[in-house]
Amino acid sequence: MQQAISQLRERFAAFGQDHVFRFWDTLSPVERESLAAQAAAIDLAELARVHERTRERARTLSGRLEPAEVEALPRYGGKAERRLEARERGIERLRAGCVAVMVVAGGQGTRLGFEGPKGTFPIGPATGRSLFELQAQKIRAARRRYEVALPWYVMTSPATDDATRRFFAEHDYFGLPPEDVFFFCQGTAPVLDFEGRLLLEAPGRIAVSPDGHGGAFPALAASGALDDMERRGITTISYYQVDNPLARVVDTVFLGLHDLEDAEMSAKVVRKIDPMEKVGVVARIDGRVGVVEYTEIDDETRHRRDASGQLVYWAGSIAIHAIEVAFARRVAADAERLLPYHASAKKVPHIDAEGRPVQPEEPNAHKLERFLFDALPAAGRVAILEVERSEEYAPVKNAEGSDSPETARRALDGVARCWLASAGVSLPEDTWVELDHACIDDEADVRRSGVCDASHEAVRTAPRGG
């Protein structure tokens, strides 16, 4: 044991990381064992490579881009009949029990001024229902409509796992059978300061952070989730992120197009509001379809327009994907190559050389994350579908301003009013309107449910500002 510790410390010293063991002599036997285990699991050579290439991609990527082929909305030249064909295929796949829903929900509500997992954040305009509950309603609607189990795979993080499981249990799984909800936890990655040195969270603990939504692939495999899917006969995963309350967690057109194109991984996009919008762009990178982060495109490329005045790189990713289970397993087995770490500058609390707590006021370190969309270039075939922003994308990322709870609630209210208006139902503008998606999940449901006014049990209203 002592020899193994000595070798471990020598290896860390060789990489300039020997400070990790600075407090070794003051640690208890349990703390020493924990630190040694944590340190032994770290690939120091990979960390050094990640630090070295932190800025390389941003300098070189734009010159290798080309626009990707997108199934555009009909008003932009897409084929309405193709969407109808895709919808029918998607319905077939759902009714065959081949589809599962997956949400990545490892984030906390800190930026929203909210304590707890972001999925528990109250977002319903009239009821304050949580993000999780609104999404569970949509799954219940699809289960009813297509008469299938439609299992829900919920990826948490070490910081949100316990609280998320408790929240589901306290709310009786939002009307879903517990056996059809599968929780699994993503991994973590060490934090590096701007010189590439590991930070200590405590004398016996290296600072780590969740390894990003790309950590979903190895986590799906390690947790047994992929095995569970295969036992159920699931072949396709409908993937989305928890902070988008407008996400169509089950979209027949998207799933159908994915299947018609024989794709291994597919993506939804919306038209960028302007060249500077902070969303990734779906494009061809060295001939392969992928997503380019907005920080990785130079200004000339970002602002480029075609002969009609439209942005050349307009296809903004909204982090909704269809993924084949077999492809997910292949990516998980080759994650080190296919899912490189990306570094994001963040404010990371840590201890200094004297063991004193440090609460930085400015970014002081890089958190390392894998991006799920980095798997796209490895897919044999990819389908890309353009959707309406107002109907499918209203992320909750900021406490105020754009992409905030206020804008998301207005978007939810707007969709509800649009669906109700299709059946001739209008409601006062000074009220919030919210639908129970378990009963009404599209315009056709409004008509089937016989909604005449706000008294219907699936329609909730509340005074604005109340």
Backbone torsions as a table, in degrees:
resi	resn	phi	psi	omega
1	MET	NA	-47.1	-179.0
2	GLN	-62.8	-38.1	178.8
3	GLN	-65.4	-40.3	179.2
4	ALA	-62.9	-40.4	178.4
5	ILE	-64.4	-42.0	179.4
6	SER	-62.0	-42.2	179.2
7	GLN	-65.8	-39.0	178.5
8	LEU	-62.2	-45.1	-179.0
9	ARG	-67.4	-35.7	177.2
10	GLU	-64.4	-41.1	179.5
11	ARG	-63.6	-43.1	178.3
12	PHE	-64.6	-37.9	178.7
13	ALA	-64.9	-38.2	-179.8
14	ALA	-62.8	-27.6	178.9
15	PHE	-98.9	12.1	179.0
16	GLY	70.7	25.9	-177.0
17	GLN	-117.5	21.6	-176.3
18	ASP	-66.6	-16.1	178.5
19	HIS	-63.3	-18.1	179.1
20	VAL	-58.2	-29.9	-177.3
21	PHE	-101.7	19.8	-176.7
22	ARG	-57.2	-36.3	-174.8
23	PHE	-102.6	16.0	-173.5
24	TRP	-52.3	-45.1	-175.3
25	ASP	-66.9	-17.8	-178.7
26	THR	-95.6	-4.8	-175.1
27	LEU	-84.9	150.7	173.3
28	SER	-75.3	164.2	177.5
29	PRO	-55.3	-39.5	179.5
30	VAL	-66.1	-42.4	179.4
31	GLU	-65.4	-38.3	178.2
32	ARG	-64.3	-43.3	-179.9
33	GLU	-62.2	-41.8	-179.7
34	SER	-65.5	-45.3	179.9
35	LEU	-64.3	-42.2	-180.0
36	ALA	-62.4	-42.1	179.7
37	ALA	-65.2	-41.5	179.7
38	GLN	-64.6	-44.1	-178.6
39	ALA	-67.0	-39.7	-177.2
40	ALA	-64.2	-25.0	-177.8
41	ALA	-83.5	-5.7	-175.6
42	ILE	-90.7	129.7	175.7
43	ASP	-87.4	95.7	-174.7
44	LEU	-66.2	-34.5	179.1
45	ALA	-64.7	-41.6	178.3
46	GLU	-65.8	-39.9	178.0
47	LEU	-60.4	-41.2	179.1
48	ALA	-64.0	-39.5	178.8
49	ARG	-66.6	-41.3	179.3
50	VAL	-60.1	-45.8	-179.9
51	HIS	-62.7	-37.3	-177.4
52	GLU	-68.4	-35.5	-175.2
53	ARG	-98.9	15.8	-176.3
54	THR	-50.5	-43.4	-175.5
55	ARG	-110.2	0.2	-175.0
56	GLU	-63.1	-43.3	-173.2
57	ARG	-64.2	-39.1	-178.7
58	ALA	-63.7	-28.8	-177.4
59	ARG	-79.4	-22.9	-167.7
60	THR	-120.7	-10.2	-167.0
61	LEU	-74.9	-42.1	-168.4
62	SER	-57.2	-35.7	-177.7
63	GLY	-68.7	-9.1	-176.9
64	ARG	-108.2	16.0	-175.3
65	LEU	-97.4	149.6	169.5
66	GLU	-141.4	152.4	176.3
67	PRO	-63.2	146.7	177.2
68	ALA	-94.7	157.5	176.7
69	GLU	-77.1	129.8	-176.6
70	VAL	-127.7	138.6	170.4
71	GLU	-78.5	94.3	-172.0
72	ALA	-75.6	161.9	171.8
73	LEU	-61.3	148.0	-177.7
74	PRO	-52.8	-37.5	-178.0
75	ARG	-70.3	-10.7	175.4
76	TYR	-109.2	16.8	175.9
77	GLY	107.0	-4.1	177.4
78	GLY	-70.4	163.2	-175.9
79	LYS	-98.2	116.8	179.9
80	ALA	-60.8	-37.1	-178.1
81	GLU	-67.1	-29.4	177.4
82	ARG	-66.9	-37.7	178.2
83	ARG	-68.9	-36.5	176.9
84	LEU	-64.8	-42.5	177.7
85	GLU	-62.4	-43.3	179.7
86	ALA	-63.3	-40.7	-179.9
87	ARG	-60.0	-44.3	-180.0
88	GLU	-63.1	-40.7	178.7
89	ARG	-66.3	-40.8	179.5
90	GLY	-61.9	-40.3	177.6
91	ILE	-61.8	-41.4	178.2
92	GLU	-59.6	-45.1	-177.3
93	ARG	-66.4	-40.0	178.9
94	LEU	-64.7	-46.0	-178.3
95	ARG	-66.6	-23.3	177.7
96	ALA	-78.8	-5.4	179.0
97	GLY	73.8	27.9	-175.8
98	CYS	-94.1	-2.6	-170.2
99	VAL	-115.9	140.3	171.3
100	ALA	-123.5	156.2	177.0
101	VAL	-104.8	139.3	178.4
102	MET	-135.3	133.8	176.4
103	VAL	-123.0	138.2	172.0
104	VAL	-96.5	121.3	-170.9
105	ALA	-138.4	44.0	-177.7
106	GLY	-87.9	-8.7	-174.2
107	GLY	-82.6	155.1	175.3
108	GLN	-102.9	164.8	-177.1
109	GLY	-89.4	23.6	-174.4
110	THR	-55.3	-46.3	-178.1
111	ARG	-66.9	-16.8	178.7
112	LEU	-94.3	2.3	-175.8
113	GLY	70.8	30.9	-173.0
114	PHE	-124.6	132.3	177.3
115	GLU	-92.9	123.2	178.9
116	GLY	127.9	170.4	177.6
117	PRO	-58.0	142.4	-178.0
118	LYS	-60.4	-32.0	-179.9
119	GLY	-63.1	-18.3	178.8
120	THR	-91.7	1.9	-177.7
121	PHE	-67.0	133.2	179.6
122	PRO	-75.3	118.4	-173.8
123	ILE	-127.7	-17.1	-179.5
124	GLY	-56.7	124.2	-174.6
125	PRO	-58.3	-38.0	-177.0
126	ALA	-103.5	-25.9	-172.9
127	THR	-112.6	-19.9	-173.5
128	GLY	75.1	16.8	176.2
129	ARG	-57.5	147.5	-177.8
130	SER	-75.3	164.1	173.7
131	LEU	-55.3	-45.7	179.6
132	PHE	-58.6	-42.7	-176.6
133	GLU	-67.1	-41.2	178.3
134	LEU	-61.3	-39.1	-179.2
135	GLN	-72.7	-36.5	176.4
136	ALA	-63.1	-36.2	177.4
137	GLN	-59.0	-42.0	-178.5
138	LYS	-66.7	-36.2	177.0
139	ILE	-67.2	-40.9	177.4
140	ARG	-61.6	-38.3	178.3
141	ALA	-63.0	-43.7	-179.6
142	ALA	-67.9	-37.9	176.9
143	ARG	-59.6	-43.5	179.4
144	ARG	-65.6	-47.1	-172.7
145	ARG	-68.3	-41.1	-173.4
146	TYR	-104.7	-0.9	175.6
147	GLU	54.2	52.5	178.7
148	VAL	-135.5	164.6	-179.2
149	ALA	-71.1	-40.5	179.5
150	LEU	47.9	69.5	-178.2
151	PRO	-62.8	150.5	-177.1
152	TRP	-115.7	119.5	179.1
153	TYR	-104.0	119.7	-172.4
154	VAL	-113.0	111.3	178.2
155	MET	-89.9	123.2	178.0
156	THR	-107.3	-175.3	173.1
157	SER	-126.6	168.3	177.4
158	PRO	-55.0	-30.4	-178.2
159	ALA	-78.4	-22.2	-174.0
160	THR	-116.9	-6.5	-170.5
161	ASP	-61.1	-55.6	-177.3
162	ASP	-60.6	-46.6	-177.6
163	ALA	-64.2	-36.9	179.5
164	THR	-66.8	-45.2	178.8
165	ARG	-61.2	-41.9	178.4
166	ARG	-63.2	-42.0	-178.3
167	PHE	-61.6	-42.9	178.2
168	PHE	-63.6	-44.6	-178.7
169	ALA	-64.3	-42.6	-179.7
170	GLU	-63.3	-27.0	-179.0
171	HIS	-105.6	22.8	176.8
172	ASP	50.3	39.0	176.2
173	TYR	56.3	24.4	175.5
174	PHE	55.8	34.1	177.2
175	GLY	86.3	3.7	178.0
176	LEU	-96.3	149.4	175.8
177	PRO	-65.2	128.3	-179.6
178	PRO	-54.4	-32.6	-178.5
179	GLU	-69.6	-12.9	178.3
180	ASP	-101.8	11.7	175.0
181	VAL	-119.0	119.2	-174.5
182	PHE	-116.9	114.4	177.7
183	PHE	-93.6	140.3	172.4
184	PHE	-148.7	153.2	-170.2
185	CYS	-110.5	133.7	177.2
186	GLN	-74.0	166.0	179.5
187	GLY	-85.7	-173.4	179.1
188	THR	-128.0	164.9	176.4
189	ALA	-136.9	148.3	179.6
190	PRO	-65.1	157.1	176.5
191	VAL	-101.9	137.5	-179.9
192	LEU	-117.2	138.3	171.9
193	ASP	-74.6	177.7	-172.7
194	PHE	-69.1	-10.1	174.2
195	GLU	-97.1	2.1	177.6
196	GLY	88.1	14.0	-179.4
197	ARG	-95.3	140.2	176.8
198	LEU	-65.6	143.2	175.5
199	LEU	-99.9	149.9	174.7
200	LEU	-102.2	129.5	174.4
201	GLU	-79.7	-33.4	178.3
202	ALA	-150.4	167.8	-178.6
203	PRO	-54.1	-30.7	-178.4
204	GLY	-115.0	23.2	-177.5
205	ARG	-146.8	126.7	177.3
206	ILE	-79.2	136.5	179.5
207	ALA	-68.5	131.9	177.8
208	VAL	-134.2	166.2	175.0
209	SER	-143.1	160.9	178.0
210	PRO	-55.5	146.4	-171.4
211	ASP	-87.3	20.5	173.8
212	GLY	85.8	168.1	-178.5
213	HIS	-65.7	-21.8	175.2
214	GLY	-66.5	-18.9	174.9
215	GLY	-65.9	-8.0	179.0
216	ALA	-60.9	-38.1	-176.4
217	PHE	-63.2	-56.9	177.9
218	PRO	-63.7	-32.1	179.9
219	ALA	-68.5	-38.5	176.5
220	LEU	-58.4	-41.6	-179.0
221	ALA	-73.2	-47.4	-174.9
222	ALA	-66.6	-32.0	-175.8
223	SER	-80.0	-14.8	-174.2
224	GLY	89.6	4.2	-179.4
225	ALA	-63.5	-41.5	178.9
226	LEU	-64.6	-38.2	176.2
227	ASP	-61.7	-41.7	179.4
228	ASP	-62.8	-41.6	178.2
229	MET	-61.1	-44.9	-177.4
230	GLU	-65.5	-36.5	176.4
231	ARG	-63.0	-32.0	-179.4
232	ARG	-83.5	-7.4	-177.1
233	GLY	82.6	18.5	178.9
234	ILE	-77.9	132.3	177.1
235	THR	-116.3	-20.3	-174.1
236	THR	-132.4	136.3	179.0
237	ILE	-106.3	127.4	172.9
238	SER	-95.9	106.9	-169.1
239	TYR	-106.6	139.7	174.0
240	TYR	-154.4	173.3	179.6
241	GLN	-107.2	144.9	-170.0
242	VAL	-64.9	-23.4	-172.8
243	ASP	-84.5	9.1	178.8
244	ASN	-112.9	93.0	-176.8
245	PRO	-67.1	-15.7	177.9
246	LEU	-88.1	-4.9	-176.4
247	ALA	-55.7	130.7	171.3
248	ARG	-83.8	98.8	-172.1
249	VAL	-67.0	-21.7	174.0
250	VAL	-135.0	108.1	-177.5
251	ASP	-119.1	111.2	-176.1
252	THR	-63.3	-37.0	-179.9
253	VAL	-64.4	-46.4	-178.5
254	PHE	-65.4	-47.6	179.6
255	LEU	-63.6	-37.4	179.5
256	GLY	-68.3	-42.3	177.5
257	LEU	-62.6	-42.8	176.9
258	HIS	-54.6	-43.6	-178.8
259	ASP	-74.1	-41.8	179.2
260	LEU	-60.8	-35.1	-179.8
261	GLU	-84.2	-0.5	-177.8
262	ASP	53.5	41.5	-175.3
263	ALA	-83.1	152.1	174.5
264	GLU	-94.8	-29.2	176.0
265	MET	-152.0	135.0	-176.8
266	SER	-130.5	167.4	-175.4
267	ALA	-142.3	148.8	170.9
268	LYS	-100.6	146.4	178.5
269	VAL	-137.5	159.2	170.0
270	VAL	-127.1	161.6	176.8
271	ARG	-73.1	128.6	-179.9
272	LYS	-60.9	140.6	178.2
273	ILE	-65.0	-41.4	178.1
274	ASP	-157.5	167.9	-175.8
275	PRO	-59.3	-25.8	-174.8
276	MET	-93.1	0.9	180.0
277	GLU	-58.0	136.2	-173.2
278	LYS	-85.8	66.9	173.6
279	VAL	-132.4	151.8	175.3
280	GLY	-69.1	156.3	-178.8
281	VAL	-113.7	130.0	174.0
282	VAL	-81.2	124.4	-177.4
283	ALA	-154.6	174.6	172.5
284	ARG	-91.8	128.7	178.6
285	ILE	-117.5	112.5	-174.6
286	ASP	53.4	37.9	175.1
287	GLY	88.6	-10.9	-178.7
288	ARG	-107.6	141.0	179.4
289	VAL	-70.5	133.5	178.1
290	GLY	-158.1	-177.0	177.4
291	VAL	-116.4	130.7	179.0
292	VAL	-106.7	124.8	177.2
293	GLU	-63.2	148.1	-178.1
294	TYR	-60.8	-25.2	179.4
295	THR	-77.2	-9.8	-173.3
296	GLU	-105.0	10.4	178.1
297	ILE	-114.9	134.1	178.9
298	ASP	-76.2	164.2	-174.0
299	ASP	-61.3	-39.2	-178.9
300	GLU	-61.6	-45.4	180.0
301	THR	-68.4	-41.1	-177.7
302	ARG	-60.3	-37.2	-175.6
303	HIS	-94.9	-0.8	-175.2
304	ARG	-62.5	136.5	179.8
305	ARG	-126.3	156.3	179.4
306	ASP	-89.5	-173.4	-175.4
307	ALA	-63.3	-24.9	179.9
308	SER	-89.4	0.7	179.4
309	GLY	89.7	2.3	179.1
310	GLN	-84.5	148.4	175.5
311	LEU	-58.5	136.3	176.0
312	VAL	-70.1	-41.8	-180.0
313	TYR	-107.0	77.1	-174.3
314	TRP	-100.7	-14.1	-168.8
315	ALA	-80.4	88.9	-178.4
316	GLY	-81.2	126.4	179.9
317	SER	-72.1	137.0	176.7
318	ILE	-112.5	18.8	173.1
319	ALA	59.7	38.4	171.9
320	ILE	-120.5	126.5	-174.3
321	HIS	-136.6	156.2	166.1
322	ALA	-112.7	130.6	-172.4
323	ILE	-133.7	129.1	175.2
324	GLU	-73.8	138.9	-178.5
325	VAL	-60.7	-41.6	179.8
326	ALA	-63.1	-37.5	177.8
327	PHE	-67.2	-42.2	178.7
328	ALA	-59.0	-39.9	179.0
329	ARG	-67.1	-39.3	179.2
330	ARG	-64.8	-42.4	179.0
331	VAL	-65.5	-42.5	-179.7
332	ALA	-59.1	-36.9	-178.6
333	ALA	-72.9	-17.3	-177.2
334	ASP	-127.9	34.5	-172.5
335	ALA	-63.0	-36.1	-177.3
336	GLU	-60.5	-33.8	-179.1
337	ARG	-88.6	-42.8	-172.5
338	LEU	-83.4	-23.7	-175.6
339	LEU	-123.1	71.8	-179.9
340	PRO	-64.4	152.2	177.4
341	TYR	-74.1	143.5	171.9
342	HIS	-112.8	146.7	-177.6
343	ALA	-106.6	129.4	177.7
344	SER	-121.2	128.8	-179.8
345	ALA	-71.8	125.6	-177.2
346	LYS	-140.9	163.9	171.8
347	LYS	-87.7	114.0	-174.3
348	VAL	-120.1	114.5	175.1
349	PRO	-62.8	145.2	-178.9
350	HIS	-161.5	-176.5	173.9
351	ILE	-112.6	151.3	-179.1
352	ASP	-90.8	-171.7	-175.9
353	ALA	-62.7	-20.9	178.7
354	GLU	-96.2	1.6	-179.7
355	GLY	84.6	12.3	-178.7
356	ARG	-87.8	139.4	179.9
357	PRO	-64.3	140.3	177.4
358	VAL	-123.9	125.1	175.9
359	GLN	-113.3	93.2	-174.4
360	PRO	-66.1	143.9	177.0
361	GLU	-94.3	-14.9	177.6
362	GLU	-128.5	159.5	176.1
363	PRO	-53.1	133.7	-176.7
364	ASN	-130.2	-2.4	-174.3
365	ALA	-157.8	168.0	176.6
366	HIS	-106.6	123.6	167.8
367	LYS	-87.6	139.7	-176.1
368	LEU	-103.2	126.7	-176.9
369	GLU	-134.1	144.7	168.4
370	ARG	-93.0	145.4	178.1
371	PHE	-108.1	127.7	-178.3
372	LEU	-58.4	-37.8	-176.1
373	PHE	-69.3	-11.5	175.8
374	ASP	-65.2	-14.1	177.8
375	ALA	-78.1	-18.1	-175.3
376	LEU	-53.8	-45.8	-178.5
377	PRO	-61.7	-19.2	179.5
378	ALA	-82.7	-11.0	-178.7
379	ALA	-74.7	137.7	178.2
380	GLY	-63.6	-41.1	176.9
381	ARG	-138.4	147.1	-178.4
382	VAL	-133.7	138.5	172.7
383	ALA	-114.7	138.8	-179.5
384	ILE	-125.5	125.9	-176.4
385	LEU	-118.2	126.9	173.5
386	GLU	-84.3	136.5	178.4
387	VAL	-129.5	168.1	179.5
388	GLU	-76.5	123.4	178.6
389	ARG	-57.0	-45.9	-174.6
390	SER	-64.0	-18.8	-177.4
391	GLU	-101.0	-19.5	-169.2
392	GLU	-136.0	-1.3	-175.0
393	TYR	-142.9	109.0	176.7
394	ALA	-149.8	70.9	-174.1
395	PRO	-67.2	151.2	177.6
396	VAL	-109.5	96.9	-175.8
397	LYS	-121.7	-31.1	-174.5
398	ASN	-118.5	151.6	-180.0
399	ALA	-67.0	-34.6	-178.2
400	GLU	-141.3	167.2	176.5
401	GLY	78.0	-143.9	-178.3
402	SER	-69.8	152.3	178.0
403	ASP	51.3	46.4	-177.7
404	SER	-116.3	171.9	174.9
405	PRO	-54.9	-38.0	180.0
406	GLU	-62.3	-46.6	-179.3
407	THR	-68.4	-34.9	178.5
408	ALA	-67.2	-41.3	178.8
409	ARG	-64.4	-39.8	177.7
410	ARG	-64.3	-36.5	178.1
411	ALA	-67.2	-43.2	177.0
412	LEU	-61.8	-43.9	177.3
413	ASP	-60.3	-42.4	-178.5
414	GLY	-64.2	-41.8	178.6
415	VAL	-64.9	-43.7	179.5
416	ALA	-60.1	-45.5	-179.9
417	ARG	-63.4	-39.3	-179.9
418	CYS	-62.9	-46.6	179.7
419	TRP	-63.5	-43.4	179.8
420	LEU	-65.0	-38.9	179.6
421	ALA	-62.3	-30.6	179.4
422	SER	-63.4	-20.7	177.3
423	ALA	-106.6	14.7	177.0
424	GLY	80.4	16.4	-179.1
425	VAL	-102.2	122.6	176.4
426	SER	-123.4	148.4	-177.3
427	LEU	-128.2	155.0	-178.0
428	PRO	-57.1	144.2	-178.1
429	GLU	-72.5	-15.6	-178.5
430	ASP	-90.7	16.2	177.0
431	THR	-123.8	151.4	168.4
432	TRP	-82.9	143.5	178.2
433	VAL	-121.6	134.7	-180.0
434	GLU	-141.5	141.8	179.3
435	LEU	-109.5	148.7	169.3
436	ASP	-84.2	105.7	-174.2
437	HIS	-69.6	-14.4	174.7
438	ALA	-66.5	-24.7	179.8
439	CYS	-105.1	-37.9	-176.7
440	ILE	-129.6	106.8	-177.6
441	ASP	-123.0	9.0	171.8
442	ASP	-167.6	178.1	-178.3
443	GLU	-62.0	-37.6	-179.0
444	ALA	-63.3	-35.3	178.0
445	ASP	-63.3	-34.0	178.6
446	VAL	-60.0	-46.8	-178.6
447	ARG	-69.6	-40.2	179.8
448	ARG	-64.8	-33.2	-177.0
449	SER	-81.3	-9.0	178.1
450	GLY	67.3	36.6	-179.9
451	VAL	-69.7	124.9	178.2
452	CYS	-112.4	-28.9	-179.1
453	ASP	-161.6	-170.8	-174.8
454	ALA	-72.0	-4.0	-179.3
455	SER	-78.0	-11.4	-179.2
456	HIS	-64.1	141.8	-174.9
457	GLU	-63.0	-23.0	-179.5
458	ALA	-87.8	-3.1	-178.9
459	VAL	-111.4	126.2	176.9
460	ARG	-119.7	141.6	176.3
461	THR	-132.2	158.2	176.2
462	ALA	-155.3	148.5	178.4
463	PRO	-60.9	137.9	174.8
464	ARG	-64.7	134.8	-178.5
465	GLY	86.3	-4.9	-178.3
466	GLY	-96.9	NA	NA
